[in-house]
């Protein structure tokens, strides 16, 4: 068996095995609503890998002073904003995006090549012995090609999302920025809606009401999807997905 064909068979077998595992799990869950995830430990952030970001040089600790006003506080007695791992912060997610693109490409090319051999050291007469009968030395080779390609594409997309989610502070970076992560699940009948948010915020961007907008979250990762009967009907079958992957044409 050729190596390329063997790799293709192995890949198809691996995909089939994964598909079978998922199919078995779905068969076992027939009649049951989608299972909800366990409440996460605040010590286990949504993005477990600490972000690698450029950090400013550490500043020397400020000296304590006899003052009733806490440094960086926005209220006289207590700062209600999230600032430590495990604190809760409200994230306002508002996305209104629209994109419209249109591209058209047209390409064509015509080639023509010709060759003759009317004089070749006086041996051109011997061509009749080397070439089929009727060979014309003045028109030995004549080739041509004609190619044409026309392509067009368009994108017309509009997205509107308005959500509010409570997230946890999972890490405090050396420069004081906060890494946040939140996970929310809502199950209605047999349809599960799953929302996840993660990113990095500045203390200065957190309002007095302990909220922050999506536009002020760096490295924001927003995931909003669903699982259940309705979502399942909108997905192509496993066989169709496998056919689309393996079909070369």
C-alpha positions, 0 to 999 in steps of 0.5 A: 500500500503506498505511503500516502494512501496508508496515511489517508486510511490511518487518518480516516480511521482516527477520525472514525474512532473519534466520531464513534466515541462522540456518537456513543456518548450522544446515544447514551445521553438520548432523553437526557438534557445536556449536562451542566458543568461543575462550578469552577474553583476560583484557583483554577482560571478559565485560561489556566496558562498564565499570559506571557506579556511584557512587564514594566520594571517592578516599582519599590513598595510605597511607604505607609503613611498615617492616612485614612484614605487608601491609595487608589480607592474611589470611596472614602472607607472601602474600594468596592472594585475587584482587585484580588484573585477570587473577587467578582467583577461584572463584564458588560458584553456589547458587540455590534459588528457589520462587514461587507466585502466584495471581490472579483478576479479575472485572469486569462492567458494565451500561448503559441509556440512554433518551430521549424528546421529548414536548414541544419548543416545540409542534413535537413533532407535526412529528416524524411528518414527520421520523421514520419512521412509527410514531415514538413521542415518548415513547420515541425512544431506548433503548440498553443494553449489558452487558459481562463479563470474568473472568480468572485466572492462576497461577505455580508455579515452582521452580528449583535450580542448584548450580554452581562456576565459575572467573572472572577479575578484569576490572577494579578499580573506584576504591573497590577492588571487583572486576569479575569475568567467567567463561565455561565451556563443556562439550560432551557428545556433541552437546550444549553446556552454556554457563555465564557469570557476571559481577558485582562483588565486595568484597575483604572477601567473598572467603574465604581459599580465594579463593572467593565466593558468588553471594549476595555478588556485586552486579549478578550476571548468571548465564546457564546454557543449552545448544545441541545436539540436545536443546535444539533439539528443545525449541524451537518451529520458526521458522515457529511463532515467526514466526506467534506474533509476527505473529498479532494474535489 
